[in-house]
């Protein structure tokens, strides 16, 4: 097995940047083809290599990668998720990642975040919670890690 196969199997053939499936049969030279990405320059990261589409990996080299929040979630001032992931991975604790006008919006955001972080930072025990305050609902990510 190659490094690409090992990384892809571990990551479930999903691109860590865009979270879309990666076709194992697509050419590695195609923008939607598989590539191994050195996810971060942070040497303390537990997972140094991640699976990415060739195009996502190349684009990430020119600009800082951004994990997009889905358009169907109503989140005010959403946090940059890669930055949040790096801080939680490094320090643990908890972070407010956005505000929502309704509890239903906050619940939808919390569910998406829990799912997304399970692939973004595999092995990091991240949970999402909701706290009411000031007529809005805060969406909070936390980890027991210190």
C-alpha positions in Angstrom: 0.0 0.0 0.0 1.2 3.5 -0.8 1.2 6.5 1.5 -1.7 7.9 -0.5 -3.7 4.7 0.0 -2.9 4.6 3.8 -3.9 8.3 4.3 -7.0 8.0 2.1 -8.3 4.9 3.9 -7.8 6.6 7.3 -9.6 9.7 6.1 -12.4 7.7 4.5 -11.7 9.0 1.0 -12.9 12.5 1.9 -11.1 15.8 1.3 -10.2 17.4 4.6 -10.5 20.9 3.0 -13.9 20.8 1.2 -15.2 17.6 3.0 -16.4 16.2 -0.4 -15.7 12.6 -1.5 -12.4 11.9 -3.3 -12.7 9.4 -6.2 -9.9 6.8 -5.8 -10.0 6.0 -9.5 -9.5 9.6 -10.7 -6.1 10.6 -11.9 -3.8 12.2 -9.4 -3.2 14.9 -12.0 -6.9 15.9 -12.1 -8.0 18.7 -9.8 -10.6 16.3 -8.3 -8.1 13.5 -8.0 -6.5 12.4 -4.7 -3.4 13.9 -3.2 -1.6 13.8 0.2 -1.5 17.2 1.9 0.8 18.1 4.7 -2.2 19.7 6.5 -0.3 22.0 8.8 3.1 23.5 9.5 2.4 22.9 13.2 4.8 20.1 14.1 2.7 19.3 17.2 -0.3 18.2 15.1 -1.2 14.6 15.7 -2.0 14.0 12.0 0.6 15.6 9.7 -0.8 14.2 6.4 -4.4 14.4 5.2 -6.2 13.5 2.0 -7.2 16.4 -0.2 -8.4 16.8 -3.8 -5.4 17.9 -5.9 -7.2 21.2 -6.6 -8.0 21.9 -3.0 -4.4 21.1 -2.0 -2.9 23.3 -4.8 -5.3 26.2 -4.0 -4.4 25.9 -0.3 -0.8 26.4 -1.2 -1.6 29.9 -2.6 -4.0 31.0 0.1 -4.8 29.9 3.6 -7.3 27.0 3.5 -10.8 27.9 4.8 -13.4 25.4 5.9 -16.7 26.9 4.6 -19.8 26.8 6.8 -22.8 25.5 4.9 -25.1 28.1 3.3 -28.2 26.5 4.9 -26.9 27.2 8.5 -27.9 30.5 10.0 -24.8 31.4 12.0 -23.8 35.0 12.8 -20.1 35.7 13.0 -19.0 32.1 12.3 -15.5 31.4 13.5 -12.7 30.3 11.1 -12.8 26.5 11.7 -9.2 25.6 10.9 -8.0 28.2 13.4 -10.4 26.8 16.0 -9.3 23.2 15.2 -5.7 24.1 15.6 -6.3 25.8 19.0 -8.4 23.0 20.3 -5.9 20.4 19.2 -3.0 22.4 20.8 -4.6 23.6 24.0 -8.0 21.9 24.5 -10.7 23.8 26.3 -13.8 25.5 24.7 -14.5 28.1 22.1 -17.6 30.0 21.0 -17.7 29.5 17.3 -20.9 31.4 16.3 -24.2 32.9 17.4 -27.6 31.8 16.1 -31.0 33.6 16.4 -33.0 30.4 17.3 -32.3 27.3 19.2 -33.1 25.2 16.1 -30.5 27.1 14.1 -27.9 26.5 16.9 -28.8 22.8 17.1 -28.3 22.4 13.4 -25.0 24.2 13.5 -23.9 22.1 16.5 -24.8 18.8 14.8 -22.9 19.9 11.6 -19.9 20.9 13.6 -19.7 17.6 15.5 -19.8 15.7 12.3 -17.3 18.0 10.5 -14.8 18.0 13.3 -14.9 14.2 13.5 -13.2 14.3 10.1 -11.3 17.6 10.4 -9.4 16.5 13.5 -9.8 12.7 13.8 -9.2 11.4 17.3 -9.8 14.8 19.1 -12.9 14.4 21.4 -14.8 17.5 20.3 -18.4 18.1 21.5 -20.7 20.9 20.5 -23.0 22.7 22.9 -25.5 25.5 22.9 -25.9 28.2 25.5 -28.7 30.8 25.6 -27.8 34.4 26.3 -28.7 37.9 25.3 -31.6 36.8 23.1 -29.5 34.5 21.0 -27.9 31.1 21.2 -24.1 30.5 21.3 -22.6 27.5 19.7 -19.6 26.2 21.6 -17.1 23.6 20.8 -15.2 22.0 23.6 -12.8 19.2 24.4 -11.8 17.6 27.6 -8.2 17.7 26.5 -6.0 20.2 28.5 
